[in-house]
Amino acid sequence: MKYRSVTDVRCAYPFLYDEDSRSDFEVLSDQITVEIAMVIALLQESSYAELIQDLRLFQEKTMDLNGSVRGRIGVSEEDLAHAINRYDHYKGMAQKSDSGFVLPSGSPGALSAHRVRGMFKALVRVMRRVEAEGFTVAPVLFDYANVMSNVFFVVAGAINFSEGEKPIPYESRNYPISPKSPPPPPGE
């Protein structure tokens, strides 16, 4: 298919027909910004003012991440350090599970945060494909997307904790981490 002009209404994005994965990265990171907006929309501003402020910044930084594989890098080591700081902050607010694993559950805002968590993991995989295709992907981009996945995991836990939702522990048969969970027999 022939490229269309960005001014042509029949063109949603001029790189959609490229054969490499950079457009996949850009489309997915764009979807993540929408899903972050959904988390914000599902929270009551009066109860979550600090979190909403952080989510708006995460949304902005995700848009900066969006153009970082085709254009200039829009995420810095300082942005990464800030994300790690917010991870530590929300981790302290999230209720823990003894097993270490929890099933995604809880309020709509928390579930939407879990969706963002998974989308950031998918974004890391797309960046890996972009890199495998011969394009340079700055290490800070991988680090930032991984940290953001973890940030949204603890944000989901913090939202659930503040809304009185208990985590649903999950005991993995694949990755036992407690002495009470022996590894499964081979072949199971």
Summary of the structure (lengths in Angstrom):
residues: 188
radius of gyration: 18.7
end to end distance: 47.0
largest distance: 61.4
contacts: 544
relative contact order: 0.15
helix: 55%
strand: 2%
